[in-house]
Amino acid sequence: MIIVANQPIELVRSDWSAFAWQWLQQLQNSSTVYTYQSMDHLHFEWTLRESLVDAAEALDRSGVSFASFEKSRCNPAYWNRNDQGGFELRAEVTPAEGIRDIWKNGHLYAFECATATVIVLYGGVLNSIREDDFNSLFRDLLLYDWHYDSDLRLTEKNGSDSALPGDVLYFKNPDVSPETPEWQGENTVMLREDLYYGHGIGIASGEEIIRSLNQNRIPGSTVSAYLMDTVIYPDFLYLSRYAKNSNANTQTASSTPVLPGQLYVRIGGSRYLRV
């Protein structure tokens, strides 16, 4: 059931894209209660979720390559590659320009799956909010592993069985071979039910991702890779204040406090931040 401003609502088909309508019908018919502060909040969340799915699918088609931090590469016209293999935005480039170039000139880029996931998050947000706000919120971008700007306000919950499109999930490979440490797990973006984008594997079902990870286990291991229960997603309510069709002077109540600077997490690993 969907509750908006403490009231159940009736959805109108013409108000939604085919993507959003399909999923909202499932939410409306579910025994789980999904609450939103306003119709603007509801519309923005599903606009952003669709944008995240589009960004992930487009990144898969863009020509970007998989690479370890040691072998990462980027377009030097937009980014400086640092000693750790991360990408630092050039001073004369806006965040929007830098992020868009990854899809435009994908053949110039190579990175691992955590960086790819953060790139998808930035790309989805860029296509959902006003560009001036994106450039203001995400100044001095650094693309490296699970570094991300605090204004993404990534939020964690448990319940991978109730994940929705645009959510980030992690497939863990506990018996990874020391010969292939990069396959200790796969950060993914959910596209549809049991369909995910994971950089280095591509678009695949959960079973296919697990099968791929299992090929990189300690010889003789019988411990399978598996989907962790953790689900990560941006703070849709907070970001909705910057929606393209909203009043720039309207300030929507936020659900979590803004934290200064860059935050660092690793989904499914030893370093993690609960937001």
C-alpha positions as CSV (number, residue, x, y, z in Angstrom):
1,M,0.0,0.0,0.0
2,I,1.2,3.5,-0.8
3,I,0.6,6.3,1.8
4,V,1.1,9.9,0.9
5,A,0.9,12.6,3.5
6,N,-0.6,10.0,5.9
7,Q,-3.4,9.2,3.4
8,P,-3.9,6.3,1.0
9,I,-4.0,7.4,-2.6
10,E,-5.5,6.4,-6.0
11,L,-2.9,6.4,-8.7
12,V,-3.7,7.8,-12.2
13,R,-2.1,5.9,-15.1
14,S,-1.5,9.0,-17.2
15,D,0.6,10.6,-14.5
16,W,3.4,7.9,-14.7
17,S,5.8,6.4,-17.1
18,A,5.3,2.8,-18.1
19,F,8.3,1.9,-15.9
20,A,7.0,3.7,-12.8
21,W,3.4,2.5,-13.3
22,Q,4.4,-1.2,-13.4
23,W,6.3,-0.9,-10.1
24,L,3.8,1.4,-8.3
25,Q,1.0,-1.1,-9.0
26,Q,3.1,-3.7,-7.2
27,L,3.7,-1.4,-4.3
28,Q,0.0,-0.4,-4.1
29,N,-1.1,-4.1,-4.0
30,S,1.6,-5.1,-1.5
31,S,0.9,-5.7,2.2
32,T,4.0,-3.6,3.0
33,V,3.2,0.1,3.6
34,Y,5.3,2.6,1.5
35,T,5.1,6.1,2.9
36,Y,5.9,9.4,1.2
37,Q,5.6,12.9,2.5
38,S,4.0,14.3,-0.6
39,M,3.1,13.5,-4.2
40,D,6.2,15.5,-5.3
41,H,8.3,13.1,-3.1
42,L,6.6,10.1,-4.7
43,H,7.1,11.4,-8.2
44,F,10.7,12.3,-7.6
45,E,11.7,9.0,-6.1
46,W,10.3,7.1,-9.1
47,T,11.8,9.6,-11.6
48,L,15.2,9.0,-10.0
49,R,14.8,5.3,-9.7
50,E,14.1,5.1,-13.5
51,S,17.0,7.4,-14.1
52,L,19.4,5.2,-12.1
53,V,18.3,2.2,-14.2
54,D,18.8,4.1,-17.4
55,A,22.2,5.2,-16.3
56,A,23.3,1.7,-15.4
57,E,22.1,0.3,-18.7
58,A,23.7,3.1,-20.6
59,L,27.0,2.6,-18.8
60,D,26.9,-1.0,-19.8
61,R,26.7,0.1,-23.4
62,S,29.2,3.0,-23.2
63,G,32.4,1.1,-23.8
64,V,33.9,1.5,-20.3
65,S,36.2,-1.2,-19.3
66,F,36.8,-3.1,-16.0
67,A,40.2,-2.6,-14.4
68,S,41.9,-2.7,-11.0
69,F,42.9,0.6,-9.3
70,E,46.4,0.1,-10.5
71,K,45.3,-0.1,-14.1
72,S,42.4,2.4,-14.0
73,R,42.2,5.1,-16.6
74,C,40.1,8.2,-17.4
75,N,39.8,11.0,-19.9
76,P,42.6,13.5,-19.0
77,A,40.6,16.4,-20.5
78,Y,38.1,16.0,-17.6
79,W,39.8,14.1,-14.8
80,N,43.2,13.8,-13.2
81,R,44.2,10.2,-12.2
82,N,45.8,10.2,-8.7
83,D,48.3,7.7,-7.3
84,Q,45.6,5.5,-5.9
85,G,43.9,5.1,-9.2
86,G,41.1,7.5,-8.4
87,F,39.8,10.2,-10.7
88,E,39.9,13.8,-9.5
89,L,37.8,16.4,-11.4
90,R,39.9,19.0,-13.2
91,A,39.4,22.5,-11.8
92,E,38.0,24.0,-15.0
93,V,35.5,21.2,-15.5
94,T,32.0,21.2,-13.9
95,P,30.8,18.0,-12.2
96,A,28.0,17.6,-14.7
97,E,30.5,17.8,-17.6
98,G,32.8,15.3,-16.0
99,I,30.1,12.8,-15.2
100,R,28.5,13.0,-18.7
101,D,31.8,12.4,-20.4
102,I,32.1,8.9,-18.9
103,W,29.0,7.9,-21.0
104,K,30.1,10.0,-24.0
105,N,33.7,8.7,-24.1
106,G,33.5,5.4,-22.3
107,H,36.3,3.9,-24.3
108,L,38.7,6.2,-22.4
109,Y,37.7,4.9,-19.0
110,A,38.5,1.8,-17.0
111,F,37.6,1.2,-13.3
112,E,36.4,-1.5,-10.9
113,C,32.8,-2.2,-9.8
114,A,32.5,0.0,-6.7
115,T,33.6,3.1,-8.7
116,A,31.2,2.1,-11.4
117,T,28.3,1.9,-8.9
118,V,29.0,5.4,-7.6
119,I,29.3,6.7,-11.2
120,V,25.8,5.3,-11.9
121,L,24.5,7.1,-8.7
122,Y,25.9,10.4,-9.9
123,G,24.6,9.8,-13.4
124,G,21.1,9.0,-12.2
125,V,21.0,12.1,-10.0
126,L,22.4,14.4,-12.7
127,N,19.5,13.4,-15.0
128,S,16.9,14.0,-12.3
129,I,17.9,17.4,-10.7
130,R,18.7,20.9,-11.9
131,E,22.2,21.0,-13.4
132,D,23.2,24.1,-11.4
133,D,22.3,22.3,-8.2
134,F,24.2,19.2,-9.2
135,N,27.3,21.3,-9.8
136,S,26.9,23.1,-6.5
137,L,26.2,19.9,-4.5
138,F,29.0,17.8,-6.0
139,R,32.0,20.2,-6.3
140,D,35.5,18.7,-6.3
141,L,34.3,15.2,-7.3
142,L,36.6,12.2,-6.6
143,L,35.7,8.9,-8.2
144,Y,37.5,6.2,-6.2
145,D,36.1,3.0,-4.8
146,W,33.3,3.8,-2.4
147,H,34.1,7.4,-1.9
148,Y,31.0,9.5,-2.4
149,D,29.8,13.0,-1.7
150,S,27.7,13.5,1.5
151,D,24.9,15.1,-0.5
152,L,24.1,11.7,-2.1
153,R,23.0,10.8,1.5
154,L,23.3,7.1,0.8
155,T,21.0,5.2,3.2
156,E,21.2,1.5,4.3
157,K,18.4,-0.9,5.1
158,N,18.2,-4.7,5.3
159,G,15.9,-6.6,3.0
160,S,17.3,-7.5,-0.4
161,D,14.1,-9.5,-1.0
162,S,12.2,-6.2,-1.1
163,A,14.7,-4.2,-3.1
164,L,13.4,-1.9,-5.8
165,P,14.9,-0.7,-9.2
166,G,17.8,1.7,-8.6
167,D,18.8,0.1,-5.3
168,V,22.4,-1.0,-4.8
169,L,23.0,-4.6,-3.7
170,Y,26.2,-6.6,-3.1
171,F,27.0,-10.2,-4.1
172,K,29.7,-11.5,-1.7
173,N,32.3,-14.2,-2.6
174,P,33.6,-15.3,0.8
175,D,36.0,-17.9,-0.6
176,V,37.6,-15.7,-3.3
177,S,40.8,-17.0,-4.7
178,P,43.9,-14.9,-3.6
179,E,44.8,-15.0,-7.3
180,T,41.7,-12.9,-8.2
181,P,41.0,-10.6,-5.2
182,E,39.0,-8.2,-7.4
183,W,36.3,-10.9,-7.5
184,Q,35.7,-10.9,-3.7
185,G,32.2,-9.6,-4.6
186,E,30.2,-7.6,-7.1
187,N,28.5,-4.2,-6.4
188,T,25.3,-4.1,-8.5
189,V,22.4,-1.8,-9.3
190,M,19.0,-3.5,-9.5
191,L,17.4,-3.0,-12.9
192,R,14.3,-5.2,-12.6
193,E,13.2,-8.2,-10.6
194,D,16.3,-10.5,-10.5
195,L,18.2,-8.5,-13.1
196,Y,21.2,-6.4,-12.1
197,Y,24.0,-4.4,-13.6
198,G,27.5,-5.2,-12.2
199,H,30.5,-3.6,-13.9
200,G,32.8,-6.4,-15.1
201,I,30.0,-8.9,-15.4
202,G,27.4,-6.8,-17.2
203,I,23.7,-7.1,-17.0
204,A,22.8,-10.5,-15.5
205,S,20.5,-12.4,-13.2
206,G,21.4,-13.1,-9.6
207,E,22.1,-16.7,-10.5
208,E,24.4,-15.7,-13.3
209,I,26.3,-13.3,-11.1
210,I,26.8,-16.0,-8.4
211,R,27.9,-18.4,-11.0
212,S,30.5,-16.0,-12.3
213,L,31.9,-15.2,-8.8
214,N,32.0,-18.9,-8.0
215,Q,34.5,-19.4,-10.9
216,N,36.9,-17.3,-8.8
217,R,37.0,-19.2,-5.6
218,I,39.7,-21.0,-3.7
219,P,40.3,-24.3,-5.5
220,G,38.1,-27.0,-3.9
221,S,35.8,-24.5,-2.1
222,T,32.2,-25.5,-1.7
223,V,31.1,-22.1,-0.2
224,S,29.1,-20.3,-2.8
225,A,28.9,-16.6,-3.4
226,Y,25.6,-15.1,-2.3
227,L,23.5,-12.0,-2.3
228,M,23.8,-10.0,0.9
229,D,20.8,-8.6,2.6
230,T,22.0,-5.0,2.7
231,V,20.3,-2.5,0.4
232,I,21.7,1.0,-0.4
233,Y,19.8,3.9,-2.0
234,P,20.1,7.7,-2.1
235,D,17.9,9.9,0.1
236,F,15.1,10.5,-2.3
237,L,13.3,13.0,-0.1
238,Y,16.3,15.2,0.4
239,L,17.3,15.2,-3.2
240,S,13.7,15.9,-4.3
241,R,14.2,19.6,-3.3
242,Y,16.4,19.9,-6.3
243,A,14.1,18.2,-8.8
244,K,14.1,19.7,-12.3
245,N,10.4,20.6,-12.1
246,S,10.4,22.0,-8.6
247,N,10.7,25.5,-7.4
248,A,14.3,26.3,-6.7
249,N,13.3,28.2,-3.6
250,T,11.3,25.4,-2.1
251,Q,13.0,23.5,0.7
252,T,11.7,20.0,1.3
253,A,12.2,18.6,4.8
254,S,15.2,16.3,4.9
255,S,15.3,12.9,6.5
256,T,18.9,12.8,7.5
257,P,21.5,15.5,8.5
258,V,24.0,16.7,6.0
259,L,27.5,15.6,6.8
260,P,30.5,17.6,5.6
261,G,33.1,16.4,3.1
262,Q,33.5,13.0,1.5
263,L,32.2,9.8,3.0
264,Y,33.8,6.4,2.5
265,V,32.1,3.0,2.5
266,R,32.6,-0.4,1.0
267,I,29.4,-2.4,0.5
268,G,29.9,-6.0,1.7
269,G,33.4,-5.3,3.0
270,S,35.1,-4.4,6.2
271,R,34.8,-0.6,5.7
272,Y,31.2,0.6,5.9
273,L,29.1,3.6,6.9
274,R,25.6,3.4,8.1
275,V,23.9,6.7,7.1
